[in-house]
Amino acid sequence: MRDSQLRKKQNESLSKCVITLLNSGGGMSKIEIENEDYSYEKDGIGLDLEHSLADMVPIVHKYFDFMKQGKYFLIFVKSWSSKIPGMKIATLSSNLYKRDITSVNVMNAIVALEFLKDRIETRERFSLTLKSPSKRCREEREESSTKALASDFFNRTQLRYREKLTFTESTYVEIKDFSTQKLLQRIKEILPQNVSAFANTRGGYLFIGLSEEKQEVIGFKAEKSDLDKLEREIEKCISKLPVYHFCMEKKKINYFCKFLEVYDGERLCGYVCMLKIEPFCCAVFAKKPDSWHVKDNQVTQLSVEEWVQFMMDPEPVPSEKVTYIPEILCKRLFSQHEGLAQLIRKEMGSVRQGTLILSKILYTFLRELNEELKGYSIQTALTLKKKLVKMGGYTGKLCVMTKIYWSEESSTLTEGSARLLHDSSLSAIYPKSYTLITSQTMNDLKKALFIVLKRLGTLSDKFDSEIFQHLLSNQHGLLSEE
């Protein structure tokens, strides 16, 4: 494998890993350094990685921190967040295409979101546009002459070799001239993007076997059996394109395919492949969006349905009834576990102000110690971290630490009898940016935690008045201990 190909493959693998972490609560990517002479201070992170990270997020230093540790290079990834409504997921490529006059361009996340919202708001008007061409806007009418000429060309019964074209590429027309040797391969390469672009814009024509440069008919050589195979492959390719429907009809992509004979005098010298793609009611993707997350402990690519739902899901809104964990719950736990109060005071150390949050999703008492306890604790922390961002709307850098204690007695934590079995903070290595705490970050985190607890149904309305002033106060910190 060539060095350039190897670098491309490594870059794609790392990009997938980073996107997954962005969409899964953040984390750390650990990369083994092959160059023994590498120095982060002297060599930096390299242009390839720099450009890749810049393509993923609007501001690199807001989401990424870097550190060299021994023979490893560490990339600390903050969970994805955006102040732009609807941008709830990090995406390498939407794989939603559109036509910009003569160009086929993939929609970035912002354009894709606007496109999806427009499809919801205008789908009825969109269908009326298809039935009433006379009502199109002035700009559309001006360009429709090109489409009319392409339509006349599509309806021809045969063509002459090197005859001049009466139209050129436009919003409605794409022209390709491929060699016979790689014809099928090239068509399969360009078909998904072009069908997606035409279907998502205003429909149009894809002509294969015409010269855009010379503006004339060229054609490609093929046997009748080759044309049958080509048509089957085109049908197979288009039928596999992912679509998302906002409408009830859920129609398929509508297209027409035909092959016109090209004659040089009386001699058949080739064919032109013609595709007419109709405008689609909703959204056509060239393939699934390049976006991944962790699902069921597996790195999983988002389906079209999942991706659109993430993009279109409304922003989290705090409940009007703001509540805190009630004092009665703390008293109940302290009475059931005699050493718990002392243990918590010890863990708080010098912290003397703040609000202690106890919730069934933030603590667990187990009667017996088993090997799955550590994994359960880590998974709970990861889930909480993701919920704080995705559900609570927290946008800062975040790490949730876990601690596991073991008591010799089955139901009490008498002072001095609790033994620390696991403390994730002891082995955690995080940049300073993860430990910088301000009153604003505390308030944001407190608000996010409240939203998570409220939405998960762990708070009771009858305690609203008890904790309302705590939530609104800017003088209180936040301590949550699992």
Summary of the structure (lengths in Angstrom):
residues: 482
radius of gyration: 30.0
end to end distance: 48.2
largest distance: 102.3
contacts: 1358
relative contact order: 0.11
helix: 41%
strand: 21%
